Amino acid sequence: MLRISAGGFEFVARLEEGAAPATVAAFRRLLPLESRIIHVRWSGEAGWIPFGDLDLGLGPENATCYPNPGEIVLYPGSVSETEILLAYGYVSFASKAGPLAETDAVLRERRHVAQRLEERARFAERSGRTPVAEDVHAAASAE
């Protein structure tokens, strides 16, 4: 189980150990994670946490270019930088270099999380602000 807080919201997530064991192991090594989540530039309706040239020693595993709303995915780097992406709506994962495929390592309660993240982004759009960054904290638990 993974507990995540971001932008005043609290989420519980399930790590996809069966579908992406190497990626989940690498993700666990990043915990506890304290960072900023930034609205994506190229991919659509999502936030991301960039890690620059961090080498996690991973290749693609259970990779997708189209994460579903409420999913968290990890891109291990190569064409673009290493990053975590949190989808709240339609996403076609890409960088300025073109389409990318990332590993679906974490699954959250999709409808609830996606809806709350989307509400926050839509509010920012309606008020004329861009949802640029939010503090994020993630930690694993034994639940």
Rosetta blueprint (number, residue, H / E / L):
1 M L
2 L E
3 R E
4 I E
5 S E
6 A E
7 G L
8 G L
9 F E
10 E E
11 F E
12 V E
13 A E
14 R E
15 L E
16 E L
17 E L
18 G L
19 A L
20 A L
21 P H
22 A H
23 T H
24 V H
25 A H
26 A H
27 F H
28 R H
29 R H
30 L L
31 L L
32 P L
33 L E
34 E E
35 S E
36 R E
37 I E
38 I E
39 H E
40 V L
41 R L
42 W L
43 S L
44 G E
45 E E
46 A E
47 G E
48 W E
49 I E
50 P E
51 F L
52 G L
53 D L
54 L L
55 D L
56 L L
57 G L
58 L L
59 G L
60 P L
61 E L
62 N L
63 A E
64 T E
65 C L
66 Y L
67 P L
68 N L
69 P L
70 G L
71 E E
72 I E
73 V E
74 L E
75 Y E
76 P L
77 G L
78 S L
79 V L
80 S L
81 E L
82 T L
83 E E
84 I E
85 L E
86 L E
87 A E
88 Y E
89 G E
90 Y E
91 V E
92 S L
93 F L
94 A E
95 S E
96 K L
97 A L
98 G E
99 P E
100 L L
101 A L
102 E E
103 T E
104 D E
105 A E
106 V E
107 L E
108 R E
109 E L
110 R H
111 R H
112 H H
113 V H
114 A H
115 Q H
116 R H
117 L H
118 E H
119 E H
120 R H
121 A H
122 R H
123 F H
124 A H
125 E H
126 R H
127 S L
128 G L
129 R L
130 T L
131 P L
132 V L
133 A E
134 E E
135 D E
136 V E
137 H E
138 A E
139 A E
140 A E
141 S L
142 A L
143 E L
